[in-house]
Amino acid sequence: MAKPPLSMNPTGWFQVAWSDEIGVGDVHTMKYFGREMVAWRAESGQLTVMNAYCEHLGAHLGFGGTVRGEVLQCPFHGWQWNSQGRNVCIPYQDKPNRGRRITTYPVTERNESVYIWNDAQGRAPLFDAPDVFASFDDRSADDYYPQQRLFRPGLELHPQYVLENGVDFAHFKYVHQTPIVPVFTRHDFAEPVSYVDFTITFEGDDGQKIEDVNSGVEAINGGLGIAVTKSWGMIDNRTISAITPVDDSTSDVRFMVYIGRSPDKPGDPGRAEARAADFGREVIRQFEQDIHIWSHQRYSDPPALATAEYEGFTAIRQWAKQFYPDGIGGSAAEVAEVTAQRGFTA
C-alpha cells in the first residue's frame, strides 16, 4: 500500500485490547502510535495503561513486571509505580524518586473493550467514546448473544479509510452486492462525535425502489478510532469497528458484532444461538470484504468524485482535520504544503 500522507498519530479514543485479555494481576504488552506500552490490572480491578519502560534504567515492564496490589513492580530493581505513573517505592531506599514519572493514558472500558485517549498535545479527553448500546437506546448486552470478534493486526491502512467508508454509498452494491444503492438520510459532522444514517437492504432485487425499503443503519463515529452501528428493520445487530495506528504505516483492526436475542419467539435455544452465530459470521465476512480493499488502497486526493458523492466525502474529510496534529490532515495537498513550510512531518 502507498503510505498515507495523513498523520498516524491522531487525537481520540482508540482500542488497544479487549477487557477480558487483562485479568486482575495481568501485565499486557502492546505497541501503538510508535510507542511501547503496557496495560496492567490492579487487585482492585483498576486498569492502567502506561509507557512500557521503567524510568530508573529502562527495563521493559511488560517482560517480568508484576502487579503488587495497586502498583506495578519493575523486574530489574523492584521499583514500584502507581496508576498515575509515579514512583512510590524504591526497596533499597527510604524515599521514592518523586522527580520522574512514566507517561500514563486516560483509559475507559466499554463495549468489552479497552480504549485509551491519544493526543499529541497531552490534552485531556475532549469527548466520550461511544457505547454500542447506551449511545443509541437503553438496550444492553444482556439483550444480545455474546460478542463475536475479528482481529487483524498490522495492516497497512489508515483509520480515516474506514470512516470514509461510512459515507460511501456506492460501494455497498459492488463490494457487498446489495440489490439497491442505499440512500443517506443523515450526515451530521458538527461535533467530534458524528452521525451517519442510511436506508439499506441486503435482500430483494435491483427492481425495487428505495422508497419500499424499510430497513437501515445508524452509525456513530467517535473520532477516527471507533465507530458503532445499530441496524433496524432487518436482523437486529450492533457492530463496533476500531482501528488503531501501530506505527507510521500500519494499524490494528478490530471488529465486533452482537446479534439480538428474540425471547418472544419460542423454539430451541441452542438452534437460535447457532443461527445468531451464523448471522454474526456473515456480518464479519462483509467487513472482511472492506478490509481487503482498504489494505491495498491509496489515499486519493483530490478524489475524482461523482456528483452525489461530493457532499459526504467533503464533509467527512473536513471533519477529520480536527483530529490531526496542528489541525491539518483532511487533505493530502494541505499536509504536504504545511509540512513543507514548517519543515516537519505530521
C-alpha positions as a printed Julia matrix, in Angstrom:
346×3 Matrix{Float64}:
   0.0     0.0    0.0
   1.12    3.54  -0.68
   1.98    5.17   2.66
  -0.87    7.54   3.56
   0.04   11.23   3.73
  -2.11   11.57   6.85
  -0.71   11.57  10.37
  -0.75    8.21  12.12
  -0.88    9.98  15.49
  -4.42   11.4   15.54
  -6.26   12.61  18.61
  -9.06   10.47  20.01
 -10.1     7.25  21.69
  -8.55    4.07  20.29
  -8.91    0.42  21.23
  -5.75   -1.28  22.46
  -7.17   -4.55  23.84
 -10.29   -6.37  24.91
 -11.1    -6.18  28.61
 -11.06   -9.95  29.08
  -7.47  -10.08  27.83
  -6.29   -8.33  31.01
  -7.33  -10.08  34.2
  -6.52   -8.98  37.75
  -2.76   -9.13  38.19
  -2.06   -9.34  34.46
   0.5    -7.23  32.59
  -0.3    -6.9   28.88
   2.28   -5.67  26.36
   1.42   -3.73  23.19
   2.69   -1.14  20.75
   0.58    1.74  19.43
   1.39    5.13  17.9
   5.01    4.01  17.67
   5.24    3.6   21.45
   5.8     0.51  23.57
   3.05    0.32  26.21
   1.81   -1.93  28.99
  -1.66   -2.35  30.45
  -1.98   -3.81  33.95
  -4.9    -4.51  36.24
  -4.52   -3.91  39.97
  -6.08   -6.11  42.65
  -8.91   -3.58  42.94
  -9.69   -4.13  39.26
  -8.43   -0.7   38.19
  -6.82   -0.77  34.75
  -3.78    1.36  33.91
  -2.15    1.9   30.53
   1.3     3.47  30.51
   4.5     3.65  28.53
   6.44    0.43  28.94
   9.88    1.49  30.16
  10.88    1.95  33.77
  12.27    5.45  34.37
  15.07    4.01  36.52
  17.29    2.19  34.0
  14.84    1.49  31.2
  13.68   -2.08  31.83
  10.57   -3.05  29.87
   7.81   -3.51  32.45
   5.94   -5.93  30.21
   8.67   -8.55  30.42
   8.77   -9.72  34.02
   6.95   -6.77  35.61
   4.49   -7.87  38.32
   1.37   -6.38  39.89
   1.72   -5.96  43.65
  -1.64   -4.87  44.98
  -2.2    -1.44  43.44
   1.26   -0.92  41.92
   3.4    -2.35  39.13
   6.84   -3.57  40.15
   9.82   -3.43  37.79
  11.56   -6.79  37.26
  15.03   -5.21  37.25
  15.39   -3.49  40.64
  11.93   -3.72  42.22
  10.96   -0.07  41.78
   7.19    0.28  42.11
   4.95    2.56  40.03
   1.34    3.51  40.71
  -1.61    4.12  38.37
  -0.53    7.75  37.89
   2.9     6.59  36.71
   4.6     7.86  39.84
   7.33    6.03  41.68
   6.05    5.09  45.15
   8.76    2.72  46.36
  12.47    2.06  45.92
  13.01   -1.06  48.04
  16.59   -0.22  48.98
  15.93    3.47  49.79
  13.67    5.22  52.3
  12.16    7.68  49.82
  10.79    7.2   46.3
  12.0     9.21  43.32
   9.34   11.91  43.05
  11.02   13.67  40.15
  10.35   11.03  37.49
   7.06    9.81  36.09
   6.04    7.23  33.48
   3.54    8.59  30.96
   0.06    7.17  31.54
  -3.0     7.4   29.29
  -6.64    8.15  30.07
  -8.39    4.79  29.81
 -12.01    3.7   29.68
 -13.62    0.28  29.37
 -16.84   -0.16  27.42
 -18.1    -2.39  24.64
 -15.99   -5.11  26.37
 -13.02   -3.12  25.07
 -10.11   -1.12  26.46
  -9.83    2.37  24.95
  -7.04    4.86  25.56
  -7.07    8.57  24.79
  -4.25    9.62  22.48
  -3.35   13.27  21.96
  -0.02   14.64  20.72
  -0.52   17.77  22.84
  -1.26   15.83  26.02
  -4.76   17.25  26.39
  -7.44   15.56  28.49
 -10.23   13.78  26.6
 -12.32   16.17  24.52
 -15.28   13.79  24.06
 -16.56   10.43  25.29
 -16.04    7.13  23.5
 -19.35    5.91  22.05
 -21.14    2.93  23.55
 -22.71    0.42  21.17
 -25.86    0.27  23.34
 -26.18    3.36  25.54
 -25.36    5.76  22.71
 -28.47    4.59  20.84
 -31.04    3.49  23.43
 -31.41    1.67  26.75
 -30.78   -1.86  25.48
 -27.81   -3.7   26.93
 -25.53   -6.59  26.11
 -27.92   -8.88  28.01
 -30.39   -8.47  25.11
 -27.81   -9.88  22.67
 -25.85  -13.04  22.13
 -22.14  -12.98  23.1
 -19.89  -10.64  21.16
 -18.23  -12.11  18.07
 -14.83  -10.7   17.13
 -12.38  -10.18  14.32
  -8.78   -9.09  14.9
  -6.41   -8.28  12.05
  -3.1    -6.88  13.32
  -0.54   -4.8   11.45
  -2.46   -3.96   8.28
  -1.24   -1.18   6.0
  -4.24    1.09   6.27
  -5.23    4.36   7.88
  -8.2     4.82  10.26
  -9.66    7.52   8.02
 -10.18    4.99   5.21
 -12.59    3.09   7.43
 -14.51    6.2    8.49
 -14.84    7.36   4.88
 -16.47    4.03   4.11
 -19.41    5.26   6.16
 -20.34    7.92   3.6
 -19.5     5.8    0.56
 -22.97    4.73  -0.59
 -21.84    3.29  -3.95
 -19.54    0.6   -2.55
 -22.41   -1.33  -0.93
 -23.69   -2.54  -4.29
 -20.29   -3.5   -5.69
 -18.47   -4.8   -2.62
 -21.39   -6.25  -0.63
 -23.76   -6.99  -3.53
 -26.73   -5.12  -2.1
 -29.6    -5.09  -4.6
 -30.06   -1.34  -4.39
 -27.79    1.61  -3.68
 -28.58    2.96  -0.19
 -29.76    6.49   0.47
 -28.22    8.56   3.25
 -30.76   10.27   5.49
 -28.34   11.99   7.89
 -24.84   13.44   7.76
 -24.06   15.28  10.98
 -20.4    16.28  11.3
 -20.88   19.25  13.62
 -19.08   17.71  16.62
 -16.15   15.34  17.24
 -18.74   12.57  17.63
 -20.53   12.43  14.26
 -23.65   10.67  12.99
 -24.46    8.97   9.7
 -27.78    7.22   8.97
 -28.78    5.46   5.78
 -31.53    3.28   4.35
 -30.28   -0.08   3.12
 -31.39   -3.62   2.42
 -29.48   -6.8    1.64
 -32.49   -8.65   0.27
 -34.64   -8.37  -2.86
 -33.55   -7.36  -6.35
 -32.49   -4.27  -8.24
 -36.05   -3.72  -9.45
 -37.26   -2.49  -6.09
 -37.46    1.16  -5.11
 -35.63    2.73  -2.22
 -38.99    4.08  -1.01
 -40.09    0.5   -0.38
 -37.08   -0.34   1.79
 -37.91   -0.42   5.5
 -34.5    -1.11   6.96
 -31.32    0.79   7.59
 -28.28    1.56   9.7
 -27.49    4.28  12.23
 -23.79    4.93  12.78
 -21.96    6.96  15.42
 -18.29    7.85  14.87
 -16.31    8.64  18.0
 -13.46   10.45  16.29
 -11.37    8.39  13.87
 -10.83    5.42  16.19
 -14.26    3.98  16.97
 -17.49    3.57  15.01
 -20.6     1.88  16.41
 -23.7     0.96  14.42
 -27.27   -0.1   15.05
 -29.29   -1.9   12.36
 -33.07   -1.62  12.17
 -35.73   -3.36  10.11
 -33.52   -6.42   9.49
 -31.56   -8.82  11.68
 -31.09   -6.97  14.96
 -27.36   -6.38  15.22
 -24.88   -3.92  16.63
 -21.31   -3.55  15.42
 -18.14   -1.85  16.6
 -15.16   -1.13  14.38
 -11.95    0.06  15.99
  -8.85    1.0   14.01
  -5.69    1.85  15.97
  -2.38    3.0   14.43
   0.6     0.87  15.43
   3.32    2.9   13.72
   3.75    5.23  10.73
   2.46    2.64   8.25
   0.22    0.08   9.94
  -2.89   -0.24  12.06
  -4.58   -2.97  14.07
  -8.18   -3.65  13.04
 -10.8    -4.94  15.47
 -14.42   -5.57  14.6
 -17.17   -6.78  16.92
 -20.74   -7.95  16.3
 -23.71   -8.5   18.6
 -26.8   -10.34  17.32
 -30.05   -9.65  19.17
 -31.94  -12.28  21.15
 -35.65  -12.94  20.43
 -37.13  -14.07  23.78
 -40.69  -13.71  22.46
 -40.12  -16.39  19.81
 -40.45  -19.97  21.12
 -38.09  -22.62  19.86
 -34.84  -24.43  20.52
 -32.45  -22.03  22.34
 -29.41  -23.9   21.05
 -30.61  -23.65  17.48
 -31.37  -19.94  17.9
 -27.88  -19.29  19.25
 -26.28  -21.22  16.39
 -28.32  -19.2   13.91
 -27.21  -15.98  15.59
 -23.59  -17.12  15.32
 -24.12  -17.7   11.6
 -25.54  -14.18  11.19
 -22.6   -12.74  13.09
 -20.1   -14.54  10.91
 -21.82  -13.16   7.83
 -21.54   -9.59   9.15
 -17.86  -10.19   9.86
 -17.38  -11.66   6.36
 -18.77   -8.48   4.84
 -16.41   -6.37   6.94
 -13.52   -8.52   5.72
 -14.53   -7.63   2.15
 -13.91   -4.0    3.06
 -10.59   -4.8    4.76
  -9.36   -6.4    1.55
  -9.93   -3.08  -0.26
  -8.6    -0.79   2.49
  -5.36   -2.7    2.99
  -4.39   -2.15  -0.67
  -5.81    1.35  -1.05
  -4.07    4.6   -1.91
  -5.33    7.83  -0.34
  -6.71    9.69  -3.34
  -6.56   13.45  -3.03
  -8.29   15.17  -4.55
 -10.58   12.23  -5.3
 -12.44   12.01  -8.6
 -15.93   12.08  -7.1
 -19.32   11.57  -8.67
 -21.65   14.5   -8.09
 -23.71   12.65  -5.49
 -20.56   11.68  -3.54
 -19.23   15.2   -3.15
 -21.21   16.28  -0.09
 -20.43   13.24   2.05
 -16.72   12.98   1.28
 -16.15   16.72   1.6
 -17.92   16.78   4.96
 -16.07   13.83   6.46
 -12.63   14.98   5.3
 -13.21   18.44   6.7
 -14.45   16.88   9.96
 -11.37   14.61  10.15
  -8.96   17.58  10.17
  -9.72   18.36  13.82
  -8.13   15.09  14.95
  -4.72   15.65  13.38
  -1.75   17.49  14.92
  -1.96   21.24  14.27
  -5.33   20.81  12.55
  -4.04   19.53   9.23
  -4.72   16.2    7.61
  -8.07   16.2    5.82
  -6.32   16.9    2.52
  -3.08   15.33   1.32
  -2.25   18.52  -0.56
  -2.7    20.56   2.61
  -0.49   18.2    4.59
   2.29   18.46   2.01
   2.08   22.24   1.83
   2.02   22.87   5.58
   4.68   20.33   6.47
   6.99   21.73   3.78
   6.52   25.23   5.22
   7.15   24.08   8.79
   9.88   21.61   7.99
   8.39   18.63   9.83
   6.34   15.53   9.19
   2.82   15.46  10.66
